[in-house]
Amino acid sequence: MAGLKPEGVYTSTIGSFPLDDSDANRRRCIEDLLTLGIDFPAYPQLLDMGKQFLVDLAKQDDRIATEGGRYRLRGREIRQDVAPPGLEPFFWTLRYLEEKGVKEKAGLKAAVTGPFTLASYIEIEAGAFPSNTAVSDLELVNQLARVLFKSCETVSKDASMISIDEPVLGMLVGSKIALGYSEKDIVDIYNNLAKSCRGRFVGTHICGRISPRLAKTLLKTDLNFLSHEFYDTRENVDVYSPKEVRQSGKVLSAGCVSSRNLALESPEEILAVMLKFREYGDTLFFTPDCGFRNLAVNGSKEKGYEISLKKLKNMVRATEKFKAAE
């Protein structure tokens, strides 16, 4: 499959839903996303984004100990000669789409948990977060990145687009960059990850507040798209100017429905957010702010899932209105 060079306005998802991981729930998710008309659905990510990759990696590297759902690294080295971790849900979805005969039309998006975020899950010493985790050690982050090069290269053979998910960067990069990182350190890691995606349309998803410094850093990378939340965090609209985005050649992927608030946004409310991005380029992606993993109603994941589908349905409707207004 050739690399994706999108032109136009598209919908996509971030990945997670409030359902337990099972074949039945994976089938349900991907079928629902296709029925709703999502242009580039992410594979159903029903496991914790860190666990999905780290359990796989720990099975291949006995230096990473798993203790009560936590991860601890013995020493200061992560094994590099491992099989690409974390890809079973992607391959499952790919096989399902092939069996249905819709693989080429589905536009599957692959979510890969990034090295900064994975490193933040791994404890290396006693102390307070994040200095007690591997994210405080640039060499360990680079080691994890080299492991993930294999995952990115593998999914690039079949995915239409790849998202490097790095929520922890929103916490680490504010007015200053924490833990002694430089802007170049972050740019280099992203550029090497992008290179490992072998020409595929690749970007990053970072939820939460995006600082001006982080936005400036991301615009300097070789990434194709930048995905953030703009519904619950409206101030993020101001961190990128239309001119900066256009000059960088980046595509903005704008979160336009809440992934944590149970209230159902109307198509008109969603459209009002979308219209803020009309000047940001001829190509745009619209998504939820983040994954829906924690969206539950009085503890009911089933009701949370039903609301997430209604939100997506209204997002698709709003996208149609956005296109019609162009």
C-alpha positions as CSV (number, residue, x, y, z in Angstrom):
1,M,0.0,0.0,0.0
2,A,1.4,3.4,-1.0
3,G,2.0,6.1,1.6
4,L,-1.1,8.2,2.4
5,K,-1.0,11.8,1.2
6,P,-4.4,13.0,2.2
7,E,-6.2,16.0,0.8
8,G,-9.5,17.0,2.3
9,V,-11.4,16.7,5.5
10,Y,-11.5,13.4,7.4
11,T,-12.6,11.8,10.6
12,S,-10.6,9.4,12.7
13,T,-10.5,8.0,16.3
14,I,-7.8,7.9,19.0
15,G,-8.4,4.3,19.8
16,S,-9.6,3.3,23.2
17,F,-13.2,2.5,24.3
18,P,-14.7,1.6,27.7
19,L,-15.0,-2.1,27.0
20,D,-13.1,-5.1,28.3
21,D,-10.7,-6.6,25.8
22,S,-12.2,-9.6,24.0
23,D,-12.6,-10.7,20.4
24,A,-16.3,-10.0,20.6
25,N,-15.7,-6.4,21.8
26,R,-13.0,-5.8,19.2
27,R,-15.4,-7.0,16.4
28,R,-18.1,-4.8,17.9
29,C,-15.9,-1.7,18.0
30,I,-14.4,-1.9,14.5
31,E,-17.8,-2.8,12.9
32,D,-19.4,0.2,14.7
33,L,-16.7,2.5,13.5
34,L,-17.1,1.4,9.9
35,T,-20.9,1.7,10.2
36,L,-20.6,5.2,11.5
37,G,-18.5,6.1,8.5
38,I,-15.2,7.0,10.3
39,D,-12.7,7.6,7.5
40,F,-9.6,6.4,9.4
41,P,-10.6,4.3,12.4
42,A,-7.9,3.3,14.8
43,Y,-7.8,-0.3,15.7
44,P,-9.8,-0.9,18.9
45,Q,-7.4,-0.3,21.8
46,L,-9.2,-2.0,24.7
47,L,-6.0,-2.5,26.8
48,D,-4.2,0.1,28.7
49,M,-1.9,1.9,26.3
50,G,1.2,1.2,28.4
51,K,0.4,-2.4,29.3
52,Q,-0.3,-3.3,25.7
53,F,3.4,-2.7,24.8
54,L,5.2,-3.3,28.1
55,V,3.7,-6.7,28.9
56,D,4.9,-7.8,25.5
57,L,8.3,-6.3,26.0
58,A,8.7,-7.7,29.6
59,K,8.1,-11.2,28.2
60,Q,11.2,-10.8,26.1
61,D,13.3,-8.9,28.6
62,D,13.6,-10.3,32.1
63,R,15.2,-7.1,33.3
64,I,11.7,-5.5,33.2
65,A,9.9,-6.9,36.2
66,T,6.1,-6.7,36.5
67,E,4.9,-6.4,40.0
68,G,1.2,-5.8,40.7
69,G,0.6,-4.0,37.5
70,R,3.7,-1.9,37.9
71,Y,7.0,-2.2,35.9
72,R,10.5,-1.9,37.3
73,L,13.7,-2.0,35.4
74,R,16.7,-3.9,36.9
75,G,19.8,-1.9,35.9
76,R,20.0,0.7,33.1
77,E,19.6,-1.3,29.9
78,I,16.6,-2.4,27.9
79,R,17.0,-5.3,25.5
80,Q,17.1,-4.3,21.9
81,D,17.0,-7.6,20.1
82,V,13.3,-8.2,20.6
83,A,10.3,-8.8,18.3
84,P,8.2,-5.7,17.7
85,P,6.0,-5.4,20.9
86,G,2.4,-4.4,21.4
87,L,1.0,-5.2,17.9
88,E,-1.4,-8.1,18.5
89,P,-4.5,-5.9,18.5
90,F,-3.4,-4.2,15.3
91,F,-2.8,-7.6,13.6
92,W,-6.1,-8.9,14.9
93,T,-8.0,-6.0,13.4
94,L,-6.1,-6.3,10.1
95,R,-7.0,-9.9,9.8
96,Y,-10.6,-9.1,10.6
97,L,-10.8,-6.4,7.9
98,E,-9.2,-8.8,5.4
99,E,-11.8,-11.5,6.2
100,K,-14.5,-8.9,5.7
101,G,-13.0,-7.9,2.4
102,V,-12.7,-4.2,3.5
103,K,-9.0,-3.9,4.3
104,E,-8.2,-1.5,1.5
105,K,-11.3,0.7,2.1
106,A,-11.1,0.9,5.9
107,G,-8.1,3.2,6.2
108,L,-6.8,1.6,9.4
109,K,-4.9,3.8,11.8
110,A,-2.2,2.3,14.0
111,A,-1.7,3.7,17.5
112,V,1.8,3.1,18.9
113,T,2.5,4.2,22.5
114,G,5.6,6.4,22.3
115,P,8.9,6.0,24.1
116,F,8.5,8.9,26.5
117,T,5.1,7.6,27.7
118,L,6.3,4.0,28.0
119,A,9.4,5.2,29.9
120,S,7.1,7.0,32.4
121,Y,5.5,3.6,33.3
122,I,8.9,2.0,34.2
123,E,10.3,2.6,37.7
124,I,14.1,2.7,38.0
125,E,14.5,4.0,41.5
126,A,12.7,5.2,44.6
127,G,11.3,8.7,44.7
128,A,8.6,10.9,43.2
129,F,7.2,10.8,39.6
130,P,8.6,11.4,37.0
131,S,12.2,11.4,38.3
132,N,11.8,7.9,39.6
133,T,11.0,6.5,36.2
134,A,12.9,5.8,33.0
135,V,11.6,8.9,31.4
136,S,14.1,10.8,33.5
137,D,17.0,9.0,31.7
138,L,17.3,10.1,28.0
139,E,19.4,7.0,27.1
140,L,16.6,4.7,28.4
141,V,14.0,6.7,26.3
142,N,16.3,6.3,23.3
143,Q,16.5,2.5,24.0
144,L,12.8,2.3,24.1
145,A,12.5,4.3,20.9
146,R,14.8,1.9,19.1
147,V,12.6,-1.0,20.2
148,L,9.6,1.0,18.8
149,F,11.3,1.5,15.5
150,K,10.5,-2.1,14.9
151,S,6.9,-1.7,15.8
152,C,6.5,1.3,13.6
153,E,8.2,-0.3,10.6
154,T,6.0,-3.4,11.0
155,V,2.7,-1.5,11.1
156,S,3.8,0.8,8.2
157,K,3.4,-2.2,5.8
158,D,-0.4,-2.1,6.3
159,A,-1.6,0.9,8.2
160,S,-2.9,3.9,6.3
161,M,-1.6,6.2,9.1
162,I,0.4,5.9,12.3
163,S,-0.1,7.8,15.5
164,I,2.8,8.0,18.1
165,D,0.8,8.6,21.3
166,E,2.7,10.6,23.9
167,P,0.4,12.1,26.6
168,V,3.2,12.4,29.0
169,L,4.9,15.1,26.9
170,G,2.1,17.5,27.8
171,M,3.3,17.3,31.4
172,L,7.0,17.4,30.7
173,V,7.1,20.4,28.4
174,G,5.7,23.6,29.8
175,S,7.4,27.0,29.9
176,K,10.6,24.9,30.4
177,I,11.4,21.3,29.4
178,A,11.7,19.1,32.5
179,L,14.2,16.4,33.4
180,G,17.1,18.1,31.5
181,Y,15.8,17.4,28.0
182,S,16.6,19.8,25.2
183,E,14.2,20.6,22.3
184,K,16.6,18.8,20.0
185,D,16.4,15.6,22.1
186,I,12.6,15.5,21.6
187,V,12.8,16.5,17.9
188,D,15.5,13.8,17.2
189,I,13.4,11.0,18.8
190,Y,10.3,12.0,16.9
191,N,12.2,12.3,13.6
192,N,13.8,8.9,14.0
193,L,10.4,7.4,14.8
194,A,8.9,9.1,11.7
195,K,11.7,7.7,9.6
196,S,11.0,4.2,10.9
197,C,7.4,4.5,9.6
198,R,8.8,4.2,6.0
199,G,6.9,7.0,4.3
200,R,3.6,6.4,6.0
201,F,1.5,9.4,7.1
202,V,2.6,9.7,10.7
203,G,2.0,12.0,13.6
204,T,1.6,12.3,17.3
205,H,-1.4,12.5,19.7
206,I,-0.8,14.5,22.9
207,C,-3.8,15.3,25.0
208,G,-4.2,17.9,27.7
209,R,-2.8,21.4,27.7
210,I,-0.2,22.0,25.0
211,S,2.3,24.7,26.0
212,P,3.6,27.2,23.4
213,R,7.0,25.6,23.9
214,L,5.7,22.1,23.1
215,A,3.8,23.4,20.1
216,K,7.0,25.1,18.8
217,T,9.0,21.9,19.3
218,L,6.4,19.7,17.5
219,L,6.3,22.1,14.5
220,K,10.0,21.5,14.0
221,T,9.7,17.7,13.7
222,D,9.3,15.6,10.5
223,L,5.9,14.5,11.7
224,N,3.0,14.8,9.2
225,F,0.2,15.5,11.6
226,L,-0.3,16.8,15.2
227,S,-3.3,15.6,17.2
228,H,-4.6,17.4,20.3
229,E,-7.7,18.0,22.3
230,F,-9.5,21.3,21.5
231,Y,-13.0,20.7,22.9
232,D,-12.3,20.4,26.7
233,T,-9.1,22.4,26.4
234,R,-10.2,25.4,24.2
235,E,-7.0,27.3,25.0
236,N,-5.1,24.9,22.8
237,V,-6.6,26.6,19.8
238,D,-4.3,29.6,20.5
239,V,-1.0,27.7,20.6
240,Y,-0.8,27.2,16.8
241,S,-1.4,30.0,14.3
242,P,-2.8,29.1,10.9
243,K,0.3,30.6,9.4
244,E,2.7,28.4,11.5
245,V,0.8,25.2,10.6
246,R,0.7,26.0,6.9
247,Q,4.4,27.0,6.8
248,S,5.4,23.8,8.6
249,G,3.5,21.6,6.2
250,K,1.8,19.9,9.1
251,V,-1.8,18.6,9.1
252,L,-3.8,19.5,12.3
253,S,-5.9,16.7,13.8
254,A,-8.4,18.5,16.0
255,G,-10.2,16.9,18.9
256,C,-13.7,18.3,18.8
257,V,-15.8,16.3,21.2
258,S,-15.1,15.6,24.9
259,S,-13.7,12.2,25.8
260,R,-14.3,12.6,29.5
261,N,-17.6,14.5,29.8
262,L,-20.7,12.3,29.5
263,A,-22.8,15.2,28.0
264,L,-23.6,14.6,24.4
265,E,-22.4,17.4,22.1
266,S,-24.8,18.3,19.3
267,P,-23.6,18.5,15.7
268,E,-23.9,22.2,15.9
269,E,-21.8,22.4,19.0
270,I,-19.1,20.3,17.4
271,L,-19.2,22.3,14.2
272,A,-18.6,25.5,16.2
273,V,-15.2,24.0,17.3
274,M,-14.4,22.7,13.8
275,L,-15.0,26.1,12.2
276,K,-12.1,27.5,14.3
277,F,-9.7,25.5,12.0
278,R,-10.9,26.5,8.6
279,E,-7.8,28.6,8.0
280,Y,-5.3,25.9,9.1
281,G,-4.9,24.1,5.8
282,D,-6.8,22.4,3.1
283,T,-6.4,19.0,4.9
284,L,-7.8,18.5,8.4
285,F,-8.7,15.6,10.6
286,F,-11.4,15.6,13.2
287,T,-11.4,13.2,16.2
288,P,-12.5,13.0,19.8
289,D,-10.3,14.8,22.2
290,C,-8.8,11.5,23.3
291,G,-9.7,7.9,23.7
292,F,-13.0,7.0,25.5
293,R,-11.4,4.4,27.8
294,N,-12.6,6.1,31.0
295,L,-16.0,7.1,29.8
296,A,-18.4,5.2,32.0
297,V,-21.9,5.9,33.4
298,N,-22.1,5.0,37.2
299,G,-19.5,2.4,36.6
300,S,-21.3,1.0,33.5
301,K,-18.8,0.6,30.6
302,E,-21.6,-0.5,28.3
303,K,-23.5,2.8,28.8
304,G,-20.2,4.7,28.4
305,Y,-19.6,2.9,25.1
306,E,-23.1,3.8,23.9
307,I,-22.5,7.4,24.6
308,S,-19.1,7.3,22.8
309,L,-20.8,6.0,19.7
310,K,-23.4,8.8,19.9
311,K,-20.6,11.3,20.2
312,L,-18.9,9.9,17.1
313,K,-22.1,9.9,15.1
314,N,-22.6,13.5,15.8
315,M,-19.0,14.2,15.0
316,V,-19.5,12.6,11.6
317,R,-22.6,14.7,11.0
318,A,-20.8,17.9,12.0
319,T,-18.0,17.0,9.6
320,E,-20.5,16.7,6.8
321,K,-21.8,20.2,7.7
322,F,-18.2,21.5,7.8
323,K,-17.6,20.2,4.3
324,A,-20.8,21.6,3.0
325,A,-19.9,25.0,4.4
326,E,-16.6,25.2,2.5
